């Protein structure tokens, strides 16, 4: 696999329960491999609290609540050839709450959302049923390679 650079920024009061930067890098790498991306790639990940997550979701999606992950594809000007595919914003309290509510291991949920967001940065989507099936199948396959159960099946 080509070079993968993952920059992780922590904008939360505590890092308790938040995976290491090495874990995020691994999850981005397996998502890229699963999607068969072979070019050098850069991704920035920002871990935020509920307040920032809500503000960003409102600003960029018009939804006034904190969501688990937001993906921002890189919009580079013509002629600028950088390996940056975009940014992920992951809301730590939402991830923790969802994992508890859904009976999932927190680390598994972090992995799923990182992989999910990375696939969005590569152009995958789940608006149409066929797209959703393709994206979810790829997520499930990549997660299985990490020993993580299908996130779309209730435990």
Secondary structure, DSSP 8 states (H G I E B T S, - for coil): ---EEEEEEEESS--TT---HHHHHHHHHHHHHHTT--S-EEEEEEEE-HHHHHHHHHHHHS--S--SEEEEE----TT----EEEEEEEEHHHHHHHHHHHT--HHHHHHHHHHHHHHHHTT---SSHHHHHHHHHHHHHHHHHTT---TTS--
